[in-house]
Amino acid sequence: MKDKKPTCKVVARRKGYVLYENGELWTTGKHAFRVGYVMNAENIDYAIDAHEEEMRCLMMKARSEFALPLDNGI
């Protein structure tokens, strides 16, 4: 199933992210994807931090699995 960007109103923006009024948090750019859901727009910063931490953990796991050098500048 392919995710589609919502067409509803944008309620908050941060560098690289956008939050729609339906609660969907998306990355921006050509290859944007849904990061998750945020119930309260005031929590957008927390949701972004949680997403970025999850991505760091996944990258570390992938690098160790494929014997790639660990890069702290993800």
Summary of the structure (lengths in Angstrom):
residues: 74
radius of gyration: 14.3
end to end distance: 28.3
largest distance: 43.4
contacts: 151
relative contact order: 0.13
helix: 34%
strand: 23%
